[in-house]
Amino acid sequence: MAFIFKLAISYQAYYDEPTFPTVEYKDTRLPGKEKIWGLNVGEDYVAYTECFVCQHQAPINVVIGAQDIVLHFDETYESLGVFYNHTGKYIQDINCFGETESGRLARVETVKAGAYWIIWSDFFPQTDVNRL
């Protein structure tokens, strides 16, 4: 069974068609195989692409689900940190652990890293893309 699962995942990574015939490529805002970081705060869903977050040298301060959120791409770890900002301040400096000049921020617990857009958008069609 593990072999079959691994084979299906490998197929998904290299071919345009979905591995499972129940998934349709309906949302063309991003290429189907674009890997995203998807998250939600309540019923507000947002997806970020690596290209987008890498273009921003400073942290991205945004509102998701009526919560102030800070996103920071760490080039060393090639990872996007997503944190709740309860400081009431605009965050200009943050590290991959959520440490800021105002203290350590709590990590948003709903982040899914490396999801294919075709899969994410099928489950969460209401998703906003690359919100600022």
N, CA, C and O atoms as a printed pandas DataFrame, in Angstrom:
     atom_number atom_name residue_name chain_id  residue_number  x_coord  y_coord  z_coord
0              1         N          MET        A               1    0.822   -1.178    0.000
1              2        CA          MET        A               1    0.000    0.000    0.000
2              3         C          MET        A               1    0.878    1.259    0.000
3              4         O          MET        A               1    0.570    2.229   -0.692
4              5         N          ALA        A               2    1.957    1.244    0.765
5              6        CA          ALA        A               2    2.858    2.396    0.809
6              7         C          ALA        A               2    3.453    2.672   -0.575
7              8         O          ALA        A               2    3.615    3.826   -0.972
8              9         N          PHE        A               3    3.774    1.605   -1.298
9             10        CA          PHE        A               3    4.325    1.746   -2.647
10            11         C          PHE        A               3    3.315    2.422   -3.574
11            12         O          PHE        A               3    3.680    3.307   -4.348
12            13         N          ILE        A               4    2.067    2.016   -3.501
13            14        CA          ILE        A               4    1.018    2.588   -4.360
14            15         C          ILE        A               4    0.823    4.074   -4.042
15            16         O          ILE        A               4    0.692    4.897   -4.947
16            17         N          PHE        A               5    0.805    4.406   -2.753
17            18        CA          PHE        A               5    0.642    5.801   -2.352
18            19         C          PHE        A               5    1.815    6.639   -2.860
19            20         O          PHE        A               5    1.614    7.721   -3.410
20            21         N          LYS        A               6    3.042    6.137   -2.673
21            22        CA          LYS        A               6    4.229    6.862   -3.122
22            23         C          LYS        A               6    4.213    7.038   -4.639
23            24         O          LYS        A               6    4.607    8.090   -5.142
24            25         N          LEU        A               7    3.768    6.036   -5.360
25            26        CA          LEU        A               7    3.666    6.105   -6.813
26            27         C          LEU        A               7    2.674    7.191   -7.239
27            28         O          LEU        A               7    2.936    7.938   -8.182
28            29         N          ALA        A               8    1.539    7.275   -6.548
29            30        CA          ALA        A               8    0.523    8.286   -6.865
30            31         C          ALA        A               8    1.055    9.692   -6.602
31            32         O          ALA        A               8    0.826   10.597   -7.404
32            33         N          ILE        A               9    1.750    9.881   -5.506
33            34        CA          ILE        A               9    2.314   11.192   -5.172
34            35         C          ILE        A               9    3.378   11.573   -6.201
35            36         O          ILE        A               9    3.429   12.724   -6.635
36            37         N          SER        A              10    4.219   10.632   -6.594
37            38        CA          SER        A              10    5.247   10.904   -7.596
38            39         C          SER        A              10    4.608   11.301   -8.918
39            40         O          SER        A              10    5.076   12.223   -9.586
40            41         N          TYR        A              11    3.547   10.614   -9.294
41            42        CA          TYR        A              11    2.836   10.929  -10.530
42            43         C          TYR        A              11    2.307   12.359  -10.475
43            44         O          TYR        A              11    2.431   13.109  -11.443
44            45         N          GLN        A              12    1.721   12.732   -9.346
45            46        CA          GLN        A              12    1.151   14.074   -9.185
46            47         C          GLN        A              12    2.215   15.146   -9.357
47            48         O          GLN        A              12    1.926   16.215   -9.895
48            49         N          ALA        A              13    3.426   14.889   -8.919
49            50        CA          ALA        A              13    4.490   15.883   -8.989
50            51         C          ALA        A              13    4.986   16.129  -10.412
51            52         O          ALA        A              13    5.511   17.205  -10.698
52            53         N          TYR        A              14    4.833   15.165  -11.302
53            54        CA          TYR        A              14    5.453   15.289  -12.615
54            55         C          TYR        A              14    4.495   15.401  -13.795
55            56         O          TYR        A              14    4.936   15.688  -14.908
56            57         N          TYR        A              15    3.221   15.186  -13.589
57            58        CA          TYR        A              15    2.270   15.219  -14.698
58            59         C          TYR        A              15    1.178   16.247  -14.430
59            60         O          TYR        A              15    0.785   16.473  -13.285
60            61         N          ASP        A              16    0.697   16.863  -15.505
61            62        CA          ASP        A              16   -0.298   17.922  -15.374
62            63         C          ASP        A              16   -1.655   17.427  -14.909
63            64         O          ASP        A              16   -2.343   18.124  -14.162
64            65         N          GLU        A              17   -2.048   16.252  -15.330
65            66        CA          GLU        A              17   -3.368   15.749  -14.964
66            67         C          GLU        A              17   -3.398   15.393  -13.473
67            68         O          GLU        A              17   -2.394   14.946  -12.918
68            69         N          PRO        A              18   -4.544   15.592  -12.836
69            70        CA          PRO        A              18   -4.659   15.180  -11.429
70            71         C          PRO        A              18   -4.517   13.668  -11.279
71            72         O          PRO        A              18   -4.934   12.909  -12.154
72            73         N          THR        A              19   -3.936   13.243  -10.180
73            74        CA          THR        A              19   -3.790   11.819   -9.910
74            75         C          THR        A              19   -5.150   11.159   -9.732
75            76         O          THR        A              19   -5.378   10.033  -10.173
76            77         N          PHE        A              20   -6.046   11.887   -9.074
77            78        CA          PHE        A              20   -7.362   11.327   -8.781
78            79         C          PHE        A              20   -8.391   11.955   -9.713
79            80         O          PHE        A              20   -8.453   13.181   -9.814
80            81         N          PRO        A              21   -9.193   11.155  -10.389
81            82        CA          PRO        A              21  -10.133   11.681  -11.375
82            83         C          PRO        A              21  -11.258   12.524  -10.775
83            84         O          PRO        A              21  -12.026   13.133  -11.520
84            85         N          THR        A              22  -11.370   12.571   -9.463
85            86        CA          THR        A              22  -12.423   13.374   -8.840
86            87         C          THR        A              22  -12.040   14.851   -8.749
87            88         O          THR        A              22  -12.890   15.684   -8.434
88            89         N          VAL        A              23  -10.771   15.193   -9.022
89            90        CA          VAL        A              23  -10.302   16.572   -8.937
90            91         C          VAL        A              23  -10.287   17.170  -10.341
91            92         O          VAL        A              23   -9.734   16.585  -11.273
92            93         N          GLU        A              24  -10.903   18.341  -10.478
93            94        CA          GLU        A              24  -10.900   19.052  -11.752
94            95         C          GLU        A              24  -10.131   20.356  -11.591
95            96         O          GLU        A              24  -10.185   20.995  -10.541
96            97         N          TYR        A              25   -9.423   20.739  -12.632
97            98        CA          TYR        A              25   -8.678   21.995  -12.608
98            99         C          TYR        A              25   -9.609   23.103  -13.071
99           100         O          TYR        A              25   -9.716   23.385  -14.264
100          101         N          LYS        A              26  -10.292   23.736  -12.097
101          102        CA          LYS        A              26  -11.277   24.758  -12.404
102          103         C          LYS        A              26  -10.749   26.166  -12.170
103          104         O          LYS        A              26  -11.114   27.085  -12.903
104          105         N          ASP        A              27   -9.909   26.354  -11.180
105          106        CA          ASP        A              27   -9.443   27.680  -10.788
106          107         C          ASP        A              27   -8.077   27.941  -11.412
107          108         O          ASP        A              27   -7.065   27.407  -10.959
108          109         N          THR        A              28   -8.058   28.762  -12.447
109          110        CA          THR        A              28   -6.824   28.977  -13.210
110          111         C          THR        A              28   -6.065   30.240  -12.793
111          112         O          THR        A              28   -5.229   30.730  -13.552
112          113         N          ARG        A              29   -6.344   30.777  -11.592
113          114        CA          ARG        A              29   -5.588   31.950  -11.135
114          115         C          ARG        A              29   -4.107   31.626  -10.975
115          116         O          ARG        A              29   -3.260   32.507  -11.122
116          117         N          LEU        A              30   -3.795   30.379  -10.676
117          118        CA          LEU        A              30   -2.413   29.911  -10.584
118          119         C          LEU        A              30   -2.304   28.631  -11.401
119          120         O          LEU        A              30   -3.308   27.958  -11.632
120          121         N          PRO        A              31   -1.086   28.285  -11.846
121          122        CA          PRO        A              31   -0.915   26.983  -12.499
122          123         C          PRO        A              31   -1.298   25.855  -11.538
123          124         O          PRO        A              31   -1.046   25.952  -10.337
124          125         N          GLY        A              32   -1.893   24.811  -12.050
125          126        CA          GLY        A              32   -2.374   23.713  -11.222
126          127         C          GLY        A              32   -1.315   23.112  -10.318
127          128         O          GLY        A              32   -1.615   22.734   -9.186
128          129         N          LYS        A              33   -0.085   23.018  -10.793
129          130        CA          LYS        A              33    0.989   22.399  -10.017
130          131         C          LYS        A              33    1.793   23.402   -9.196
131          132         O          LYS        A              33    2.818   23.044   -8.615
132          133         N          GLU        A              34    1.342   24.646   -9.142
133          134        CA          GLU        A              34    2.007   25.642   -8.294
134          135         C          GLU        A              34    1.870   25.208   -6.841
135          136         O          GLU        A              34    0.767   24.936   -6.368
136          137         N          LYS        A              35    2.989   25.146   -6.139
137          138        CA          LYS        A              35    2.946   24.817   -4.713
138          139         C          LYS        A              35    2.710   26.096   -3.930
139          140         O          LYS        A              35    3.319   27.131   -4.201
140          141         N          ILE        A              36    1.817   26.008   -2.957
141          142        CA          ILE        A              36    1.434   27.184   -2.191
142          143         C          ILE        A              36    1.502   26.889   -0.695
143          144         O          ILE        A              36    1.555   25.737   -0.264
144          145         N          TRP        A              37    1.500   27.969    0.077
145          146        CA          TRP        A              37    1.232   27.876    1.502
146          147         C          TRP        A              37   -0.219   28.316    1.640
147          148         O          TRP        A              37   -0.551   29.462    1.338
148          149         N          GLY        A              38   -1.064   27.440    2.082
149          150        CA          GLY        A              38   -2.466   27.767    2.274
150          151         C          GLY        A              38   -2.760   27.874    3.758
151          152         O          GLY        A              38   -2.217   27.116    4.562
152          153         N          LEU        A              39   -3.619   28.814    4.122
153          154        CA          LEU        A              39   -3.987   28.966    5.523
154          155         C          LEU        A              39   -5.373   29.570    5.621
155          156         O          LEU        A              39   -5.910   30.128    4.664
156          157         N          ASN        A              40   -5.922   29.440    6.792
157          158        CA          ASN        A              40   -7.189   30.097    7.076
158          159         C          ASN        A              40   -7.193   30.587    8.521
159          160         O          ASN        A              40   -6.560   30.010    9.405
160          161         N          VAL        A              41   -7.930   31.667    8.719
161          162        CA          VAL        A              41   -8.267   32.144   10.050
162          163         C          VAL        A              41   -9.782   32.232   10.015
163          164         O          VAL        A              41  -10.353   33.098    9.352
164          165         N          GLY        A              42  -10.417   31.335   10.730
165          166        CA          GLY        A              42  -11.869   31.212   10.628
166          167         C          GLY        A              42  -12.240   30.743    9.236
167          168         O          GLY        A              42  -11.710   29.744    8.751
168          169         N          GLU        A              43  -13.141   31.454    8.598
169          170        CA          GLU        A              43  -13.595   31.087    7.256
170          171         C          GLU        A              43  -12.922   31.909    6.160
171          172         O          GLU        A              43  -13.382   31.908    5.018
172          173         N          ASP        A              44  -11.846   32.604    6.492
173          174        CA          ASP        A              44  -11.101   33.410    5.529
174          175         C          ASP        A              44   -9.867   32.624    5.090
175          176         O          ASP        A              44   -8.961   32.392    5.890
176          177         N          TYR        A              45   -9.831   32.213    3.821
177          178        CA          TYR        A              45   -8.763   31.378    3.278
178          179         C          TYR        A              45   -7.880   32.187    2.340
179          180         O          TYR        A              45   -8.370   32.954    1.511
180          181         N          VAL        A              46   -6.561   32.003    2.484
181          182        CA          VAL        A              46   -5.596   32.713    1.651
182          183         C          VAL        A              46   -4.480   31.737    1.269
183          184         O          VAL        A              46   -4.089   30.882    2.063
184          185         N          ALA        A              47   -3.975   31.880    0.038
185          186        CA          ALA        A              47   -2.847   31.086   -0.435
186          187         C          ALA        A              47   -1.737   32.029   -0.886
187          188         O          ALA        A              47   -1.993   33.062   -1.505
188          189         N          TYR        A              48   -0.503   31.656   -0.564
189          190        CA          TYR        A              48    0.657   32.445   -0.965
190          191         C          TYR        A              48    1.608   31.572   -1.774
191          192         O          TYR        A              48    1.848   30.413   -1.435
192          193         N          THR        A              49    2.149   32.148   -2.853
193          194        CA          THR        A              49    3.136   31.451   -3.669
194          195         C          THR        A              49    4.541   31.844   -3.206
195          196         O          THR        A              49    4.736   32.917   -2.636
196          197         N          GLU        A              50    5.495   30.982   -3.451
197          198        CA          GLU        A              50    6.874   31.274   -3.060
198          199         C          GLU        A              50    7.400   32.490   -3.808
199          200         O          GLU        A              50    8.075   33.331   -3.214
200          201         N          CYS        A              51    7.107   32.601   -5.084
201          202        CA          CYS        A              51    7.570   33.740   -5.871
202          203         C          CYS        A              51    7.086   35.051   -5.255
203          204         O          CYS        A              51    7.849   36.013   -5.165
204          205         N          PHE        A              52    5.845   35.093   -4.839
205          206        CA          PHE        A              52    5.272   36.300   -4.255
206          207         C          PHE        A              52    5.951   36.669   -2.945
207          208         O          PHE        A              52    6.358   37.816   -2.762
208          209         N          VAL        A              53    6.079   35.715   -2.032
209          210        CA          VAL        A              53    6.656   36.046   -0.726
210          211         C          VAL        A              53    8.147   36.354   -0.833
211          212         O          VAL        A              53    8.665   37.129   -0.028
212          213         N          CYS        A              54    8.846   35.775   -1.796
213          214        CA          CYS        A              54   10.276   36.063   -1.970
214          215         C          CYS        A              54   10.506   37.474   -2.493
215          216         O          CYS        A              54   11.567   38.052   -2.259
216          217         N          GLN        A              55    9.536   38.031   -3.189
217          218        CA          GLN        A              55    9.672   39.386   -3.730
218          219         C          GLN        A              55    9.639   40.447   -2.635
219          220         O          GLN        A              55   10.091   41.571   -2.851
220          221         N          HIS        A              56    9.113   40.105   -1.470
221          222        CA          HIS        A              56    8.999   41.069   -0.371
222          223         C          HIS        A              56   10.166   40.887    0.593
223          224         O          HIS        A              56   10.290   39.860    1.261
224          225         N          GLN        A              57   11.011   41.900    0.648
225          226        CA          GLN        A              57   12.158   41.834    1.555
226          227         C          GLN        A              57   11.729   42.009    3.010
227          228         O          GLN        A              57   12.325   41.426    3.915
228          229         N          ALA        A              58   10.701   42.807    3.226
229          230        CA          ALA        A              58   10.194   43.056    4.577
230          231         C          ALA        A              58    9.059   42.086    4.877
231          232         O          ALA        A              58    8.473   41.513    3.958
232          233         N          PRO        A              59    8.747   41.902    6.142
233          234        CA          PRO        A              59    7.593   41.056    6.482
234          235         C          PRO        A              59    6.312   41.616    5.863
235          236         O          PRO        A              59    6.184   42.822    5.651
236          237         N          ILE        A              60    5.384   40.735    5.582
237          238        CA          ILE        A              60    4.086   41.127    5.037
238          239         C          ILE        A              60    3.109   41.206    6.201
239          240         O          ILE        A              60    2.845   40.205    6.867
240          241         N          ASN        A              61    2.574   42.393    6.444
241          242        CA          ASN        A              61    1.560   42.616    7.472
242          243         C          ASN        A              61    0.215   42.628    6.752
243          244         O          ASN        A              61    0.009   43.419    5.832
244          245         N          VAL        A              62   -0.695   41.758    7.167
245          246        CA          VAL        A              62   -1.959   41.580    6.460
246          247         C          VAL        A              62   -3.054   41.238    7.460
247          248         O          VAL        A              62   -2.772   40.818    8.583
248          249         N          VAL        A              63   -4.291   41.417    7.051
249          250        CA          VAL        A              63   -5.429   41.012    7.881
250          251         C          VAL        A              63   -6.076   39.788    7.236
251          252         O          VAL        A              63   -6.442   39.809    6.061
252          253         N          ILE        A              64   -6.208   38.729    8.021
253          254        CA          ILE        A              64   -6.878   37.500    7.569
254          255         C          ILE        A              64   -7.852   37.111    8.668
255          256         O          ILE        A              64   -7.469   36.973    9.830
256          257         N          GLY        A              65   -9.109   36.935    8.298
257          258        CA          GLY        A              65  -10.113   36.556    9.282
258          259         C          GLY        A              65  -10.230   37.549   10.418
259          260         O          GLY        A              65  -10.408   37.158   11.572
260          261         N          ALA        A              66  -10.131   38.836   10.102
261          262        CA          ALA        A              66  -10.218   39.920   11.079
262          263         C          ALA        A              66   -9.090   39.880   12.118
263          264         O          ALA        A              66   -9.207   40.488   13.182
264          265         N          GLN        A              67   -8.015   39.176   11.815
265          266        CA          GLN        A              67   -6.838   39.107   12.692
266          267         C          GLN        A              67   -5.641   39.726   11.974
267          268         O          GLN        A              67   -5.459   39.530   10.773
268          269         N          ASP        A              68   -4.828   40.474   12.718
269          270        CA          ASP        A              68   -3.572   40.970   12.166
270          271         C          ASP        A              68   -2.596   39.794   12.097
271          272         O          ASP        A              68   -2.379   39.087   13.082
272          273         N          ILE        A              69   -2.018   39.605   10.919
273          274        CA          ILE        A              69   -1.118   38.477   10.653
274          275         C          ILE        A              69    0.175   39.023   10.057
275          276         O          ILE        A              69    0.157   40.001    9.311
276          277         N          VAL        A              70    1.295   38.388   10.389
277          278        CA          VAL        A              70    2.593   38.734    9.812
278          279         C          VAL        A              70    3.157   37.498    9.124
279          280         O          VAL        A              70    3.189   36.410    9.698
280          281         N          LEU        A              71    3.604   37.684    7.879
281          282        CA          LEU        A              71    4.248   36.603    7.128
282          283         C          LEU        A              71    5.701   36.974    6.874
283          284         O          LEU        A              71    6.019   38.121    6.558
284          285         N          HIS        A              72    6.572   35.990    7.017
285          286        CA          HIS        A              72    7.996   36.228    6.793
286          287         C          HIS        A              72    8.598   35.001    6.117
287          288         O          HIS        A              72    8.522   33.890    6.644
288          289         N          PHE        A              73    9.203   35.213    4.934
289          290        CA          PHE        A              73    9.877   34.115    4.237
290          291         C          PHE        A              73   11.329   34.066    4.674
291          292         O          PHE        A              73   12.056   35.054    4.572
292          293         N          ASP        A              74   11.739   32.911    5.160
293          294        CA          ASP        A              74   13.114   32.703    5.589
294          295         C          ASP        A              74   13.855   31.976    4.473
295          296         O          ASP        A              74   13.573   30.812    4.187
296          297         N          GLU        A              75   14.799   32.663    3.847
297          298        CA          GLU        A              75   15.537   32.078    2.725
298          299         C          GLU        A              75   16.415   30.910    3.146
299          300         O          GLU        A              75   16.599   29.967    2.377
300          301         N          THR        A              76   16.957   30.961    4.353
301          302        CA          THR        A              76   17.815   29.879    4.833
302          303         C          THR        A              76   17.055   28.567    4.900
303          304         O          THR        A              76   17.551   27.532    4.456
304          305         N          TYR        A              77   15.850   28.610    5.454
305          306        CA          TYR        A              77   15.038   27.410    5.626
306          307         C          TYR        A              77   14.026   27.212    4.494
307          308         O          TYR        A              77   13.315   26.207    4.459
308          309         N          GLU        A              78   13.964   28.186    3.559
309          310        CA          GLU        A              78   13.000   28.149    2.460
310          311         C          GLU        A              78   11.605   27.867    3.008
311          312         O          GLU        A              78   10.899   26.973    2.542
312          313         N          SER        A              79   11.237   28.648    3.999
313          314        CA          SER        A              79    9.984   28.412    4.700
314          315         C          SER        A              79    9.278   29.733    4.981
315          316         O          SER        A              79    9.913   30.767    5.190
316          317         N          LEU        A              80    7.968   29.673    4.980
317          318        CA          LEU        A              80    7.165   30.848    5.291
318          319         C          LEU        A              80    6.653   30.749    6.717
319          320         O          LEU        A              80    5.935   29.812    7.068
320          321         N          GLY        A              81    7.028   31.717    7.532
321          322        CA          GLY        A              81    6.508   31.800    8.893
322          323         C          GLY        A              81    5.269   32.676    8.886
323          324         O          GLY        A              81    5.276   33.765    8.313
324          325         N          VAL        A              82    4.211   32.206    9.517
325          326        CA          VAL        A              82    2.951   32.950    9.566
326          327         C          VAL        A              82    2.565   33.073   11.040
327          328         O          VAL        A              82    2.415   32.068   11.736
328          329         N          PHE        A              83    2.406   34.312   11.509
329          330        CA          PHE        A              83    2.231   34.573   12.933
330          331         C          PHE        A              83    1.078   35.530   13.194
331          332         O          PHE        A              83    0.801   36.424   12.394
332          333         N          TYR        A              84    0.404   35.325   14.338
333          334        CA          TYR        A              84   -0.601   36.280   14.808
334          335         C          TYR        A              84    0.125   37.502   15.348
335          336         O          TYR        A              84    1.106   37.370   16.079
336          337         N          ASN        A              85   -0.349   38.685   14.995
337          338        CA          ASN        A              85    0.262   39.906   15.500
338          339         C          ASN        A              85   -0.702   40.580   16.477
339          340         O          ASN        A              85   -1.576   41.345   16.070
340          341         N          HIS        A              86   -0.539   40.293   17.747
341          342        CA          HIS        A              86   -1.384   40.882   18.781
342          343         C          HIS        A              86   -0.711   42.082   19.442
343          344         O          HIS        A              86   -1.142   42.518   20.510
344          345         N          THR        A              87    0.347   42.624   18.818
345          346        CA          THR        A              87    1.075   43.744   19.413
346          347         C          THR        A              87    0.411   45.087   19.142
347          348         O          THR        A              87    0.650   46.055   19.863
348          349         N          GLY        A              88   -0.428   45.152   18.098
349          350        CA          GLY        A              88   -1.011   46.432   17.703
350          351         C          GLY        A              88   -0.037   47.296   16.918
351          352         O          GLY        A              88   -0.342   48.446   16.602
352          353         N          LYS        A              89    1.133   46.751   16.602
353          354        CA          LYS        A              89    2.155   47.485   15.863
354          355         C          LYS        A              89    2.385   46.859   14.499
355          356         O          LYS        A              89    2.139   45.669   14.301
356          357         N          TYR        A              90    2.860   47.672   13.558
357          358        CA          TYR        A              90    3.285   47.195   12.245
358          359         C          TYR        A              90    4.652   46.536   12.435
359          360         O          TYR        A              90    5.592   47.189   12.890
360          361         N          ILE        A              91    4.773   45.269   12.098
361          362        CA          ILE        A              91    6.022   44.529   12.317
362          363         C          ILE        A              91    6.962   44.756   11.136
363          364         O          ILE        A              91    6.605   44.488    9.988
364          365         N          GLN        A              92    8.158   45.248   11.424
365          366        CA          GLN        A              92    9.154   45.509   10.386
366          367         C          GLN        A              92   10.325   44.539   10.420
367          368         O          GLN        A              92   11.073   44.420    9.450
368          369         N          ASP        A              93   10.479   43.845   11.551
369          370        CA          ASP        A              93   11.600   42.917   11.688
370          371         C          ASP        A              93   11.123   41.701   12.479
371          372         O          ASP        A              93   10.606   41.828   13.589
372          373         N          ILE        A              94   11.308   40.522   11.889
373          374        CA          ILE        A              94   10.873   39.277   12.523
374          375         C          ILE        A              94   11.765   38.153   12.011
375          376         O          ILE        A              94   12.237   38.208   10.876
376          377         N          ASN        A              95   11.998   37.144   12.828
377          378        CA          ASN        A              95   12.776   35.999   12.354
378          379         C          ASN        A              95   11.857   34.785   12.164
379          380         O          ASN        A              95   10.645   34.880   12.356
380          381         N          CYS        A              96   12.437   33.665   11.792
381          382        CA          CYS        A              96   11.642   32.469   11.484
382          383         C          CYS        A              96   10.973   31.864   12.715
383          384         O          CYS        A              96   10.131   30.975   12.582
384          385         N          PHE        A              97   11.331   32.327   13.896
385          386        CA          PHE        A              97   10.720   31.824   15.125
386          387         C          PHE        A              97    9.621   32.754   15.649
387          388         O          PHE        A              97    9.017   32.492   16.689
388          389         N          GLY        A              98    9.372   33.839   14.918
389          390        CA          GLY        A              98    8.341   34.784   15.327
390          391         C          GLY        A              98    8.829   35.809   16.327
391          392         O          GLY        A              98    8.026   36.515   16.936
392          393         N          GLU        A              99   10.145   35.898   16.504
393          394        CA          GLU        A              99   10.691   36.862   17.462
394          395         C          GLU        A              99   10.779   38.235   16.814
395          396         O          GLU        A              99   11.343   38.389   15.730
396          397         N          THR        A             100   10.211   39.235   17.494
397          398        CA          THR        A             100   10.187   40.608   17.008
398          399         C          THR        A             100   10.717   41.537   18.091
399          400         O          THR        A             100   11.026   41.103   19.201
400          401         N          GLU        A             101   10.820   42.817   17.757
401          402        CA          GLU        A             101   11.229   43.820   18.742
402          403         C          GLU        A             101   10.179   43.978   19.838
403          404         O          GLU        A             101   10.468   44.529   20.900
404          405         N          SER        A             102    8.951   43.491   19.582
405          406        CA          SER        A             102    7.859   43.580   20.573
406          407         C          SER        A             102    7.607   42.261   21.294
407          408         O          SER        A             102    6.621   42.132   22.018
408          409         N          GLY        A             103    8.485   41.283   21.104
409          410        CA          GLY        A             103    8.310   39.971   21.722
410          411         C          GLY        A             103    8.027   38.897   20.688
411          412         O          GLY        A             103    8.003   39.154   19.484
412          413         N          ARG        A             104    7.816   37.697   21.184
413          414        CA          ARG        A             104    7.597   36.546   20.305
414          415         C          ARG        A             104    6.112   36.411   19.968
415          416         O          ARG        A             104    5.255   36.469   20.851
416          417         N          LEU        A             105    5.823   36.230   18.678
417          418        CA          LEU        A             105    4.449   36.089   18.202
418          419         C          LEU        A             105    4.075   34.611   18.088
419          420         O          LEU        A             105    4.926   33.763   17.819
420          421         N          ALA        A             106    2.807   34.320   18.295
421          422        CA          ALA        A             106    2.310   32.944   18.178
422          423         C          ALA        A             106    2.129   32.586   16.708
423          424         O          ALA        A             106    1.678   33.400   15.901
424          425         N          ARG        A             107    2.490   31.355   16.384
425          426        CA          ARG        A             107    2.388   30.854   15.016
426          427         C          ARG        A             107    0.923   30.544   14.671
427          428         O          ARG        A             107    0.181   30.018   15.501
428          429         N          VAL        A             108    0.521   30.876   13.445
429          430        CA          VAL        A             108   -0.807   30.500   12.956
430          431         C          VAL        A             108   -0.783   28.993   12.736
431          432         O          VAL        A             108    0.069   28.478   12.012
432          433         N          GLU        A             109   -1.718   28.294   13.360
433          434        CA          GLU        A             109   -1.684   26.832   13.390
434          435         C          GLU        A             109   -2.290   26.152   12.173
435          436         O          GLU        A             109   -2.209   24.928   12.065
436          437         N          THR        A             110   -2.893   26.894   11.255
437          438        CA          THR        A             110   -3.604   26.265   10.133
438          439         C          THR        A             110   -2.822   26.261    8.828
439          440         O          THR        A             110   -3.384   25.903    7.793
440          441         N          VAL        A             111   -1.555   26.643    8.834
441          442        CA          VAL        A             111   -0.769   26.734    7.603
442          443         C          VAL        A             111   -0.468   25.347    7.052
443          444         O          VAL        A             111   -0.028   24.452    7.774
444          445         N          LYS        A             112   -0.716   25.193    5.759
445          446        CA          LYS        A             112   -0.382   23.957    5.045
446          447         C          LYS        A             112    0.672   24.311    4.004
447          448         O          LYS        A             112    0.400   25.092    3.092
448          449         N          ALA        A             113    1.848   23.757    4.124
449          450        CA          ALA        A             113    2.957   24.079    3.225
450          451         C          ALA        A             113    3.077   23.054    2.108
451          452         O          ALA        A             113    2.880   21.857    2.321
452          453         N          GLY        A             114    3.403   23.541    0.912
453          454        CA          GLY        A             114    3.683   22.658   -0.205
454          455         C          GLY        A             114    2.463   22.000   -0.821
455          456         O          GLY        A             114    2.581   20.953   -1.457
456          457         N          ALA        A             115    1.296   22.596   -0.643
457          458        CA          ALA        A             115    0.083   22.038   -1.253
458          459         C          ALA        A             115    0.030   22.458   -2.715
459          460         O          ALA        A             115    0.385   23.588   -3.053
460          461         N          TYR        A             116   -0.407   21.561   -3.573
461          462        CA          TYR        A             116   -0.603   21.929   -4.970
462          463         C          TYR        A             116   -1.858   22.783   -5.086
463          464         O          TYR        A             116   -2.879   22.485   -4.465
464          465         N          TRP        A             117   -1.781   23.847   -5.886
465          466        CA          TRP        A             117   -2.914   24.741   -6.073
466          467         C          TRP        A             117   -4.150   23.983   -6.556
467          468         O          TRP        A             117   -5.258   24.267   -6.101
468          469         N          ILE        A             118   -3.984   23.039   -7.453
469          470        CA          ILE        A             118   -5.125   22.287   -7.989
470          471         C          ILE        A             118   -5.894   21.579   -6.865
471          472         O          ILE        A             118   -7.121   21.494   -6.911
472          473         N          ILE        A             119   -5.185   21.080   -5.875
473          474        CA          ILE        A             119   -5.821   20.380   -4.759
474          475         C          ILE        A             119   -6.433   21.387   -3.795
475          476         O          ILE        A             119   -7.599   21.261   -3.421
476          477         N          TRP        A             120   -5.641   22.401   -3.384
477          478        CA          TRP        A             120   -6.114   23.390   -2.428
478          479         C          TRP        A             120   -7.375   24.091   -2.945
479          480         O          TRP        A             120   -8.367   24.207   -2.226
480          481         N          SER        A             121   -7.326   24.554   -4.192
481          482        CA          SER        A             121   -8.458   25.312   -4.735
482          483         C          SER        A             121   -9.693   24.439   -4.918
483          484         O          SER        A             121  -10.813   24.949   -4.926
484          485         N          ASP        A             122   -9.506   23.140   -5.065
485          486        CA          ASP        A             122  -10.646   22.235   -5.159
486          487         C          ASP        A             122  -11.365   22.137   -3.813
487          488         O          ASP        A             122  -12.595   22.107   -3.764
488          489         N          PHE        A             123  -10.606   22.088   -2.735
489          490        CA          PHE        A             123  -11.192   22.012   -1.395
490          491         C          PHE        A             123  -11.671   23.373   -0.891
491          492         O          PHE        A             123  -12.678   23.464   -0.189
492          493         N          PHE        A             124  -10.936   24.434   -1.257
493          494        CA          PHE        A             124  -11.224   25.768   -0.736
494          495         C          PHE        A             124  -11.338   26.781   -1.881
495          496         O          PHE        A             124  -10.455   27.623   -2.040
496          497         N          PRO        A             125  -12.397   26.714   -2.670
497          498        CA          PRO        A             125  -12.520   27.597   -3.844
498          499         C          PRO        A             125  -12.645   29.073   -3.486
499          500         O          PRO        A             125  -12.429   29.928   -4.344
500          501         N          GLN        A             126  -12.984   29.389   -2.255
501          502        CA          GLN        A             126  -13.139   30.777   -1.821
502          503         C          GLN        A             126  -11.806   31.442   -1.488
503          504         O          GLN        A             126  -11.793   32.587   -1.034
504          505         N          THR        A             127  -10.698   30.760   -1.699
505          506        CA          THR        A             127   -9.367   31.246   -1.333
506          507         C          THR        A             127   -8.960   32.501   -2.090
507          508         O          THR        A             127   -9.133   32.595   -3.306
508          509         N          ASP        A             128   -8.415   33.463   -1.351
509          510        CA          ASP        A             128   -7.796   34.657   -1.926
510          511         C          ASP        A             128   -6.330   34.305   -2.193
511          512         O          ASP        A             128   -5.740   33.517   -1.455
512          513         N          VAL        A             129   -5.744   34.879   -3.234
513          514        CA          VAL        A             129   -4.366   34.561   -3.597
514          515         C          VAL        A             129   -3.449   35.759   -3.364
515          516         O          VAL        A             129   -3.720   36.867   -3.825
516          517         N          ASN        A             130   -2.364   35.512   -2.642
517          518        CA          ASN        A             130   -1.299   36.513   -2.426
518          519         C          ASN        A             130   -1.841   37.838   -1.903
519          520         O          ASN        A             130   -1.555   38.897   -2.462
520          521         N          ARG        A             131   -2.605   37.777   -0.854
521          522        CA          ARG        A             131   -3.200   38.984   -0.269
522          523         C          ARG        A             131   -2.149   39.864    0.391
523          524         O          ARG        A             131   -1.230   39.378    1.051
524          525         N          LEU        A             132   -2.306   41.160    0.200
525          526        CA          LEU        A             132   -1.475   42.152    0.890
526          527         C          LEU        A             132   -2.335   42.913    1.880
527          528         O          LEU        A             132   -1.840   43.801    2.574
